[in-house]
C-alpha cells in the first residue's frame, strides 16, 4: 500500500528517489484491491470483536463484584437467622422446662373429687357456727351469773 502521491521516505527522513516499479496488470490490481479490502474488513471485525470481548470482560467483572457483595449479604443474613434459631431453641427449652416444673407442681394440687369431698365436709360441719374458747368461757360466766353462782377469777 502506498501513501497516495507522496514518494516513500528514506530511513533519514528525506524522500527516496523514485524507483521504477513495474506496473501491475489490471487483474492483479483488482486482486490486490480485493485483498486490501478483505484485510481492512477483517481488521475492523477483529477490532469490533476485541471491543465486544472488552465489554464482556468489564460486564463480567461487574457481575462478579455484584455477586460477591450479594454473597456476603446472604451469608450475613444466614448467620443472623442461625443466631435467631439458636435463641428460639434456647427459649423453647426454657419454656419446656418451665412447663415440666408446672406440671410437677400441679400434680401436688388437690383433684376435683378431693375438693368436692372437702366441700361436703365443710357443709356438714358448718364451721361458721363453731365458737371459740373465749366465747364459751364468756357464755358459761353469763349463765352462772344468771343463776347466782359466783366464780373465782383466775389470775
MARVOLO-804407 format. One record per atom (N, C-alpha, C): atom name; z, y, x. Coordinates in steps of 0.1 Angstrom, whole numbers. Layout:
<timis>
atom CA&z Z&y Y&x X
...
</timis>
This chain:
<timis>
atom N&z 0&y -12&x 8
atom CA&z 0&y 0&x 0
atom C&z 0&y 12&x 9
atom N&z -7&y 22&x 5
atom CA&z -9&y 34&x 14
atom C&z -2&y 46&x 7
atom N&z 0&y 57&x 14
atom CA&z 7&y 69&x 9
atom C&z -3&y 78&x 3
atom N&z -12&y 74&x -4
atom CA&z -22&y 83&x -10
atom C&z -32&y 88&x 0
atom N&z -34&y 101&x 2
atom CA&z -44&y 106&x 11
atom C&z -38&y 109&x 24
atom N&z -25&y 108&x 27
atom CA&z -19&y 112&x 40
atom C&z -22&y 100&x 50
atom N&z -24&y 104&x 62
atom CA&z -26&y 94&x 73
atom C&z -13&y 88&x 76
atom N&z -12&y 76&x 80
atom CA&z 1&y 70&x 84
atom C&z 7&y 77&x 96
atom N&z 20&y 77&x 97
atom CA&z 27&y 83&x 108
atom C&z 30&y 74&x 120
atom N&z 30&y 79&x 132
atom CA&z 33&y 71&x 144
atom C&z 48&y 70&x 145
atom N&z 54&y 61&x 153
atom CA&z 68&y 60&x 154
atom C&z 75&y 73&x 159
atom N&z 67&y 82&x 164
atom CA&z 73&y 95&x 169
atom C&z 72&y 106&x 158
atom N&z 67&y 103&x 146
atom CA&z 67&y 112&x 135
atom C&z 53&y 120&x 135
atom N&z 45&y 118&x 144
atom CA&z 32&y 125&x 143
atom C&z 22&y 116&x 137
atom N&z 12&y 122&x 130
atom CA&z 2&y 114&x 123
atom C&z -6&y 105&x 133
atom N&z -8&y 93&x 129
atom CA&z -16&y 84&x 137
atom C&z -31&y 88&x 135
atom N&z -38&y 85&x 145
atom CA&z -52&y 88&x 144
atom C&z -57&y 78&x 134
atom N&z -66&y 83&x 125
atom CA&z -71&y 74&x 115
atom C&z -79&y 63&x 121
atom N&z -75&y 51&x 117
atom CA&z -82&y 39&x 122
atom C&z -92&y 35&x 111
atom N&z -101&y 29&x 116
atom CA&z -111&y 24&x 106
atom C&z -106&y 11&x 100
atom N&z -104&y 12&x 87
atom CA&z -100&y 0&x 80
atom C&z -112&y -5&x 73
atom N&z -113&y -18&x 74
atom CA&z -125&y -23&x 66
atom C&z -123&y -22&x 51
atom N&z -134&y -19&x 46
atom CA&z -134&y -16&x 31
atom C&z -134&y -30&x 24
atom N&z -124&y -31&x 14
atom CA&z -123&y -44&x 7
atom C&z -133&y -45&x -4
atom N&z -136&y -57&x -8
atom CA&z -146&y -59&x -18
atom C&z -139&y -55&x -32
atom N&z -146&y -52&x -42
atom CA&z -140&y -48&x -54
atom C&z -132&y -59&x -60
atom N&z -135&y -72&x -58
atom CA&z -127&y -83&x -64
atom C&z -114&y -83&x -57
atom N&z -114&y -81&x -43
atom CA&z -102&y -82&x -36
atom C&z -93&y -69&x -39
atom N&z -99&y -58&x -41
atom CA&z -91&y -46&x -45
atom C&z -85&y -49&x -59
atom N&z -93&y -55&x -68
atom CA&z -88&y -58&x -81
atom C&z -76&y -68&x -80
atom N&z -77&y -78&x -72
atom CA&z -67&y -88&x -70
atom C&z -55&y -81&x -63
atom N&z -57&y -72&x -54
atom CA&z -46&y -65&x -47
atom C&z -39&y -56&x -57
atom N&z -46&y -50&x -66
atom CA&z -40&y -41&x -76
atom C&z -32&y -50&x -86
atom N&z -37&y -61&x -90
atom CA&z -30&y -70&x -99
atom C&z -17&y -75&x -93
atom N&z -19&y -79&x -80
atom CA&z -7&y -84&x -73
atom C&z 4&y -73&x -71
atom N&z -1&y -61&x -68
atom CA&z 8&y -50&x -67
atom C&z 15&y -47&x -80
atom N&z 7&y -48&x -91
atom CA&z 13&y -46&x -105
atom C&z 23&y -57&x -108
atom N&z 20&y -69&x -104
atom CA&z 29&y -80&x -107
atom C&z 42&y -79&x -99
atom N&z 41&y -75&x -86
atom CA&z 52&y -73&x -78
atom C&z 61&y -62&x -83
atom N&z 55&y -51&x -87
atom CA&z 62&y -40&x -93
atom C&z 69&y -44&x -106
atom N&z 62&y -52&x -114
atom CA&z 68&y -57&x -127
atom C&z 79&y -66&x -124
atom N&z 78&y -75&x -114
atom CA&z 89&y -84&x -110
atom C&z 100&y -77&x -105
atom N&z 98&y -67&x -97
atom CA&z 108&y -58&x -91
atom C&z 116&y -51&x -103
atom N&z 109&y -46&x -112
atom CA&z 116&y -40&x -124
atom C&z 124&y -50&x -132
atom N&z 118&y -62&x -133
atom CA&z 126&y -72&x -141
atom C&z 138&y -76&x -133
atom N&z 137&y -77&x -120
atom CA&z 149&y -81&x -111
atom C&z 159&y -70&x -113
atom N&z 155&y -57&x -112
atom CA&z 164&y -46&x -113
atom C&z 171&y -47&x -127
atom N&z 164&y -49&x -137
atom CA&z 169&y -50&x -151
atom C&z 179&y -61&x -152
atom N&z 175&y -73&x -146
atom CA&z 184&y -84&x -146
atom C&z 197&y -82&x -138
atom N&z 196&y -75&x -127
atom CA&z 207&y -71&x -119
atom C&z 216&y -62&x -127
atom N&z 211&y -52&x -134
atom CA&z 218&y -43&x -142
atom C&z 226&y -51&x -153
atom N&z 219&y -60&x -160
atom CA&z 225&y -68&x -170
atom C&z 236&y -76&x -164
atom N&z 234&y -82&x -153
atom CA&z 245&y -90&x -146
atom C&z 257&y -81&x -143
atom N&z 254&y -69&x -138
atom CA&z 265&y -60&x -135
atom C&z 273&y -56&x -148
atom N&z 265&y -53&x -159
atom CA&z 271&y -50&x -172
atom C&z 280&y -62&x -177
atom N&z 274&y -74&x -176
atom CA&z 281&y -86&x -180
atom C&z 294&y -88&x -171
atom N&z 293&y -85&x -158
atom CA&z 304&y -87&x -149
atom C&z 315&y -77&x -153
atom N&z 311&y -64&x -156
atom CA&z 322&y -54&x -159
atom C&z 328&y -58&x -173
atom N&z 319&y -63&x -182
atom CA&z 324&y -67&x -196
atom C&z 334&y -79&x -194
atom N&z 330&y -88&x -186
atom CA&z 339&y -99&x -183
atom C&z 352&y -95&x -177
atom N&z 352&y -86&x -168
atom CA&z 364&y -80&x -162
atom C&z 373&y -74&x -173
atom N&z 367&y -66&x -182
atom CA&z 374&y -60&x -193
atom C&z 380&y -71&x -202
atom N&z 372&y -81&x -205
atom CA&z 377&y -92&x -214
atom C&z 389&y -99&x -206
atom N&z 387&y -101&x -193
atom CA&z 398&y -108&x -186
atom C&z 411&y -100&x -186
atom N&z 410&y -87&x -183
atom CA&z 422&y -79&x -183
atom C&z 428&y -78&x -197
atom N&z 420&y -77&x -207
atom CA&z 425&y -77&x -221
atom C&z 432&y -90&x -224
atom N&z 425&y -101&x -220
atom CA&z 431&y -114&x -222
atom C&z 444&y -116&x -215
atom N&z 445&y -111&x -203
atom CA&z 458&y -112&x -195
atom C&z 469&y -104&x -203
atom N&z 466&y -92&x -207
atom CA&z 476&y -84&x -214
atom C&z 480&y -91&x -227
atom N&z 470&y -97&x -234
atom CA&z 473&y -104&x -247
atom C&z 482&y -116&x -244
atom N&z 479&y -123&x -233
atom CA&z 486&y -135&x -229
atom C&z 501&y -131&x -226
atom N&z 503&y -120&x -219
atom CA&z 516&y -115&x -216
atom C&z 524&y -112&x -229
atom N&z 517&y -105&x -238
atom CA&z 523&y -102&x -251
atom C&z 527&y -114&x -259
atom N&z 518&y -124&x -259
atom CA&z 521&y -136&x -266
atom C&z 533&y -144&x -260
atom N&z 533&y -145&x -247
atom CA&z 544&y -151&x -240
atom C&z 557&y -144&x -243
atom N&z 557&y -131&x -243
atom CA&z 569&y -123&x -247
atom C&z 574&y -126&x -261
atom N&z 564&y -127&x -270
atom CA&z 568&y -130&x -284
atom C&z 573&y -144&x -286
atom N&z 567&y -153&x -278
atom CA&z 572&y -167&x -279
atom C&z 586&y -168&x -274
atom N&z 589&y -161&x -263
atom CA&z 603&y -161&x -258
atom C&z 613&y -155&x -268
atom N&z 608&y -144&x -274
atom CA&z 617&y -138&x -285
atom C&z 619&y -148&x -296
atom N&z 609&y -155&x -300
atom CA&z 610&y -164&x -311
atom C&z 620&y -176&x -307
atom N&z 618&y -180&x -294
atom CA&z 627&y -191&x -290
atom C&z 641&y -186&x -289
atom N&z 644&y -174&x -285
atom CA&z 657&y -168&x -285
atom C&z 663&y -168&x -299
atom N&z 655&y -163&x -308
atom CA&z 659&y -163&x -322
atom C&z 662&y -177&x -328
atom N&z 654&y -186&x -324
atom CA&z 656&y -200&x -328
atom C&z 669&y -206&x -323
atom N&z 672&y -203&x -310
atom CA&z 684&y -207&x -304
atom C&z 696&y -201&x -312
atom N&z 695&y -188&x -315
atom CA&z 706&y -181&x -322
atom C&z 708&y -187&x -336
atom N&z 697&y -190&x -342
atom CA&z 698&y -196&x -356
atom C&z 704&y -210&x -355
atom N&z 700&y -218&x -345
atom CA&z 707&y -231&x -343
atom C&z 722&y -230&x -341
atom N&z 725&y -220&x -332
atom CA&z 740&y -218&x -330
atom C&z 747&y -214&x -343
atom N&z 741&y -205&x -350
atom CA&z 747&y -201&x -363
atom C&z 748&y -213&x -373
atom N&z 737&y -221&x -373
atom CA&z 737&y -233&x -382
atom C&z 748&y -242&x -378
atom N&z 750&y -245&x -365
atom CA&z 761&y -254&x -360
atom C&z 774&y -248&x -364
atom N&z 776&y -235&x -362
atom CA&z 789&y -229&x -366
atom C&z 791&y -231&x -381
atom N&z 781&y -228&x -389
atom CA&z 783&y -230&x -404
atom C&z 785&y -244&x -408
atom N&z 779&y -254&x -401
atom CA&z 781&y -268&x -403
atom C&z 796&y -271&x -400
atom N&z 801&y -266&x -389
atom CA&z 815&y -269&x -385
atom C&z 824&y -263&x -395
atom N&z 821&y -251&x -400
atom CA&z 830&y -244&x -410
atom C&z 830&y -252&x -423
atom N&z 818&y -257&x -427
atom CA&z 817&y -265&x -439
atom C&z 825&y -278&x -438
atom N&z 824&y -284&x -427
atom CA&z 832&y -296&x -425
atom C&z 847&y -293&x -425
atom N&z 852&y -282&x -419
atom CA&z 866&y -279&x -419
atom C&z 870&y -276&x -434
atom N&z 862&y -268&x -441
atom CA&z 865&y -265&x -455
atom C&z 866&y -278&x -464
atom N&z 857&y -287&x -461
atom CA&z 857&y -300&x -469
atom C&z 870&y -307&x -466
atom N&z 874&y -308&x -453
atom CA&z 887&y -315&x -450
atom C&z 898&y -308&x -457
atom N&z 898&y -295&x -457
atom CA&z 909&y -287&x -464
atom C&z 909&y -290&x -479
atom N&z 897&y -290&x -484
atom CA&z 896&y -292&x -499
atom C&z 901&y -306&x -503
atom N&z 900&y -316&x -494
atom CA&z 905&y -329&x -497
atom C&z 920&y -329&x -499
atom N&z 927&y -320&x -493
atom CA&z 941&y -319&x -495
atom C&z 945&y -312&x -508
atom N&z 935&y -306&x -515
atom CA&z 938&y -299&x -527
atom C&z 941&y -310&x -538
atom N&z 948&y -306&x -549
atom CA&z 950&y -315&x -560
atom C&z 937&y -317&x -568
atom N&z 936&y -329&x -573
atom CA&z 924&y -331&x -581
atom C&z 926&y -326&x -595
atom N&z 916&y -326&x -603
atom CA&z 916&y -321&x -616
atom C&z 926&y -329&x -625
atom N&z 926&y -342&x -623
atom CA&z 935&y -351&x -630
atom C&z 950&y -348&x -627
atom N&z 952&y -346&x -614
atom CA&z 966&y -343&x -609
atom C&z 971&y -330&x -615
atom N&z 962&y -320&x -616
atom CA&z 966&y -307&x -622
atom C&z 969&y -309&x -637
atom N&z 961&y -317&x -644
atom CA&z 964&y -320&x -658
atom C&z 977&y -327&x -660
atom N&z 980&y -336&x -651
atom CA&z 993&y -343&x -652
atom C&z 1005&y -333&x -650
atom N&z 1003&y -324&x -640
atom CA&z 1014&y -314&x -638
atom C&z 1015&y -304&x -650
atom N&z 1003&y -301&x -656
atom CA&z 1003&y -292&x -668
atom C&z 1011&y -299&x -679
atom N&z 1009&y -312&x -681
atom CA&z 1016&y -319&x -692
atom C&z 1031&y -318&x -690
atom N&z 1035&y -321&x -677
atom CA&z 1049&y -320&x -674
atom C&z 1055&y -306&x -676
atom N&z 1048&y -296&x -672
atom CA&z 1053&y -282&x -675
atom C&z 1054&y -279&x -689
atom N&z 1044&y -284&x -697
atom CA&z 1045&y -282&x -712
atom C&z 1057&y -289&x -718
atom N&z 1060&y -301&x -712
atom CA&z 1071&y -309&x -717
atom C&z 1084&y -303&x -714
atom N&z 1086&y -299&x -702
atom CA&z 1099&y -293&x -697
atom C&z 1101&y -279&x -702
atom N&z 1091&y -272&x -703
atom CA&z 1092&y -257&x -706
atom C&z 1102&y -250&x -697
atom N&z 1098&y -249&x -685
atom CA&z 1108&y -243&x -675
atom C&z 1112&y -228&x -678
atom N&z 1105&y -222&x -687
atom CA&z 1108&y -208&x -690
atom C&z 1121&y -208&x -699
atom N&z 1124&y -219&x -705
atom CA&z 1136&y -220&x -713
atom C&z 1149&y -224&x -705
atom N&z 1147&y -227&x -692
atom CA&z 1158&y -230&x -683
atom C&z 1167&y -218&x -681
atom N&z 1180&y -221&x -678
atom CA&z 1189&y -210&x -675
atom C&z 1194&y -211&x -660
atom N&z 1198&y -200&x -654
atom CA&z 1203&y -201&x -641
atom C&z 1218&y -203&x -641
atom N&z 1224&y -207&x -630
atom CA&z 1238&y -209&x -629
atom C&z 1246&y -197&x -633
atom N&z 1242&y -186&x -628
atom CA&z 1249&y -173&x -632
atom C&z 1249&y -171&x -647
atom N&z 1238&y -174&x -653
atom CA&z 1237&y -172&x -667
atom C&z 1246&y -182&x -675
atom N&z 1247&y -194&x -670
atom CA&z 1256&y -204&x -676
atom C&z 1271&y -200&x -674
atom N&z 1274&y -195&x -662
atom CA&z 1288&y -191&x -660
atom C&z 1291&y -179&x -669
atom N&z 1282&y -170&x -670
atom CA&z 1285&y -158&x -679
atom C&z 1286&y -163&x -694
atom N&z 1278&y -172&x -698
atom CA&z 1279&y -177&x -711
atom C&z 1292&y -185&x -714
atom N&z 1296&y -193&x -705
atom CA&z 1309&y -200&x -706
atom C&z 1321&y -190&x -707
atom N&z 1320&y -180&x -698
atom CA&z 1331&y -170&x -699
atom C&z 1332&y -163&x -712
atom N&z 1320&y -160&x -718
atom CA&z 1320&y -153&x -731
atom C&z 1325&y -162&x -742
atom N&z 1322&y -175&x -741
atom CA&z 1326&y -184&x -752
atom C&z 1341&y -186&x -750
atom N&z 1346&y -187&x -738
atom CA&z 1360&y -189&x -736
atom C&z 1368&y -177&x -740
atom N&z 1363&y -165&x -738
atom CA&z 1369&y -152&x -742
atom C&z 1370&y -151&x -757
atom N&z 1359&y -156&x -763
atom CA&z 1358&y -155&x -777
atom C&z 1369&y -165&x -783
atom N&z 1372&y -175&x -777
atom CA&z 1382&y -185&x -782
atom C&z 1396&y -181&x -777
atom N&z 1397&y -171&x -769
atom CA&z 1410&y -166&x -765
atom C&z 1416&y -173&x -752
atom N&z 1408&y -180&x -745
atom CA&z 1412&y -187&x -733
atom C&z 1410&y -178&x -721
atom N&z 1421&y -177&x -713
atom CA&z 1420&y -169&x -701
atom C&z 1415&y -178&x -689
atom N&z 1406&y -172&x -681
atom CA&z 1401&y -179&x -670
atom C&z 1406&y -172&x -657
atom N&z 1410&y -180&x -647
atom CA&z 1414&y -174&x -635
atom C&z 1401&y -170&x -627
atom N&z 1401&y -158&x -622
atom CA&z 1389&y -153&x -615
atom C&z 1389&y -159&x -601
atom N&z 1378&y -163&x -596
atom CA&z 1377&y -168&x -583
atom C&z 1374&y -157&x -573
atom N&z 1381&y -158&x -561
atom CA&z 1379&y -148&x -552
atom C&z 1368&y -150&x -543
</timis>
